[in-house]
Amino acid sequence: MRTAEVITIGTEIMAGQIVDSNAQHISKMLTENGIHVLFQTSIGDDENLLKSALRIARDRVKLIIITGGLGPTANDITREAVSDFFSIPLIPDKESQLRLQRYLVNRHTTRKNEYRRQRLIPEGSVVLYNDNGTATGFAVRHEKKEIVCLPG
């Protein structure tokens, strides 16, 4: 049986400012597809906390789903934490860059530089393009583990 853990990231979740509906929705979808969700973990926007959660999840499940932390701000730490934890370099994805440019032009924003990091993905990962925002997700396989990172 395939096993999974859902990790949600966001200080606003931990502070009770928003309800974590992502874990519920993702867990339901996984269960409906025959994947047994063993754990749900919520953490704040902290790279060391995410690495700790990844260490624990890696030892107890085959599939790790992470939601949140893929935005443009300094506290969005998912891509960097996953890259560092699994020793996979981040590389720019050209299609993500083009999508990001189109999105920002349509929004007439002048803050384009802060969005640049959202085009970075771990080398060798499958890019999960986002048609509803700027955060690009990704899926990567590492040492018989699957890690899927989704926007929050």
C-alpha positions as a printed NumPy array, in Angstrom:
array([[  0.   ,   0.   ,   0.   ],
       [  1.303,   3.451,  -0.898],
       [  1.639,   5.738,   2.086],
       [  1.71 ,   9.527,   2.217],
       [  2.176,  12.507,   4.46 ],
       [  0.751,  15.95 ,   3.749],
       [  2.826,  18.88 ,   5.002],
       [  1.207,  22.307,   4.953],
       [  3.345,  25.389,   5.343],
       [  2.255,  28.772,   6.586],
       [  2.716,  30.858,   9.679],
       [ -0.808,  32.166,   9.076],
       [ -2.109,  28.592,   9.507],
       [ -0.174,  28.119,  12.728],
       [ -1.431,  31.461,  14.089],
       [ -5.039,  30.484,  13.383],
       [ -5.494,  33.307,  10.874],
       [ -6.643,  30.911,   8.149],
       [ -8.022,  27.386,   8.128],
       [ -5.907,  24.705,   6.46 ],
       [ -8.361,  23.344,   3.918],
       [ -5.553,  22.149,   1.619],
       [ -4.578,  19.178,   3.815],
       [ -8.187,  18.033,   3.997],
       [ -8.723,  18.321,   0.24 ],
       [ -5.417,  16.655,  -0.67 ],
       [ -5.913,  13.836,   1.85 ],
       [ -9.384,  13.141,   0.486],
       [ -8.1  ,  12.987,  -3.097],
       [ -5.201,  10.712,  -2.15 ],
       [ -7.482,   8.375,  -0.199],
       [ -9.93 ,   8.202,  -3.108],
       [ -6.995,   7.123,  -5.283],
       [ -5.886,   4.32 ,  -2.987],
       [ -3.087,   6.148,  -1.192],
       [ -3.13 ,   5.793,   2.587],
       [ -2.473,   9.161,   4.257],
       [ -0.744,   8.372,   7.545],
       [  0.142,  11.885,   8.714],
       [ -0.741,  15.549,   8.266],
       [  1.822,  18.054,   9.505],
       [  1.508,  21.838,   9.644],
       [  4.504,  24.094,  10.177],
       [  5.285,  27.792,  10.032],
       [  7.341,  29.522,   7.363],
       [ 10.732,  28.305,   8.562],
       [ 13.283,  26.434,   6.465],
       [ 14.708,  24.469,   9.403],
       [ 11.232,  23.356,  10.482],
       [ 10.515,  22.131,   6.955],
       [ 13.802,  20.226,   6.797],
       [ 12.965,  18.607,  10.133],
       [  9.496,  17.661,   8.867],
       [ 11.054,  16.255,   5.672],
       [ 13.508,  14.167,   7.695],
       [ 10.655,  12.639,   9.695],
       [  8.378,  12.147,   6.662],
       [ 11.17 ,  10.576,   4.603],
       [ 11.573,   7.877,   7.24 ],
       [  7.886,   6.959,   7.492],
       [  6.144,   7.358,   4.098],
       [  6.82 ,   6.946,   0.366],
       [  4.965,  10.043,  -0.862],
       [  5.375,  13.511,   0.633],
       [  2.972,  16.229,  -0.472],
       [  3.944,  19.77 ,   0.526],
       [  1.566,  22.663,   0.059],
       [  2.535,  26.297,   0.52 ],
       [  5.788,  28.197,   0.631],
       [  6.223,  28.575,  -3.143],
       [  5.375,  32.266,  -3.417],
       [  7.643,  35.225,  -4.199],
       [  8.388,  36.479,  -0.681],
       [ 11.394,  35.794,   1.544],
       [  9.335,  33.591,   3.883],
       [  8.366,  31.262,   1.009],
       [ 11.031,  28.631,   1.672],
       [  9.768,  25.355,   0.202],
       [ 11.81 ,  25.166,  -3.009],
       [ 15.046,  26.102,  -1.234],
       [ 14.444,  23.711,   1.675],
       [ 13.609,  20.763,  -0.61 ],
       [ 16.59 ,  21.537,  -2.846],
       [ 18.97 ,  21.751,   0.099],
       [ 17.54 ,  18.777,   2.009],
       [ 17.787,  16.388,  -0.945],
       [ 20.97 ,  18.014,  -2.382],
       [ 19.306,  18.807,  -5.703],
       [ 20.313,  22.125,  -7.307],
       [ 17.656,  24.649,  -8.287],
       [ 17.569,  25.56 , -11.959],
       [ 15.431,  28.058, -13.883],
       [ 12.531,  26.641, -15.859],
       [ 12.052,  28.528, -19.132],
       [  8.321,  27.832, -19.46 ],
       [  7.751,  29.016, -15.883],
       [  9.609,  32.214, -16.736],
       [  7.435,  32.816, -19.817],
       [  4.226,  32.112, -17.892],
       [  5.35 ,  34.399, -15.11 ],
       [  6.151,  37.212, -17.542],
       [  2.726,  36.9  , -19.197],
       [  0.975,  36.839, -15.828],
       [  2.807,  39.928, -14.576],
       [  2.269,  41.885, -17.807],
       [ -1.457,  41.167, -17.579],
       [ -1.447,  42.418, -13.966],
       [  0.515,  45.588, -14.882],
       [  2.809,  45.113, -11.898],
       [  6.125,  46.876, -11.426],
       [  7.409,  44.387,  -8.804],
       [  8.713,  41.834, -11.304],
       [ 12.054,  41.075,  -9.637],
       [ 10.543,  39.61 ,  -6.478],
       [  8.775,  36.972,  -8.572],
       [ 11.954,  35.698, -10.297],
       [ 12.638,  32.951,  -7.743],
       [  9.326,  31.311,  -8.655],
       [ 10.829,  30.079, -11.925],
       [ 13.356,  27.939, -10.031],
       [ 12.75 ,  24.206,  -9.657],
       [ 14.893,  21.305,  -8.449],
       [ 16.863,  19.828, -11.332],
       [ 15.194,  16.747, -12.815],
       [ 11.779,  17.49 , -11.383],
       [  8.475,  17.514, -13.232],
       [  7.109,  21.052, -13.37 ],
       [  3.502,  21.551, -12.27 ],
       [  2.405,  24.751, -13.983],
       [ -0.106,  26.981, -12.252],
       [ -2.808,  28.574, -14.396],
       [ -4.301,  30.416, -11.414],
       [ -1.302,  32.265, -10.002],
       [  2.449,  32.744, -10.111],
       [  3.692,  29.872,  -7.933],
       [  4.988,  26.911,  -9.939],
       [  4.785,  23.504,  -8.286],
       [  7.025,  20.533,  -8.919],
       [  7.345,  16.807,  -8.341],
       [ 10.654,  15.087,  -7.776],
       [ 11.716,  11.519,  -7.091],
       [ 14.676,  10.976,  -4.788],
       [ 15.918,   7.703,  -3.275],
       [ 12.614,   5.859,  -3.812],
       [ 10.626,   8.769,  -2.357],
       [  8.25 ,  11.036,  -4.235],
       [  7.968,  14.668,  -3.197],
       [  5.222,  16.834,  -4.668],
       [  5.225,  20.561,  -3.893],
       [  2.076,  22.556,  -4.593],
       [  1.13 ,  26.202,  -4.12 ],
       [ -0.779,  26.912,  -0.901]])
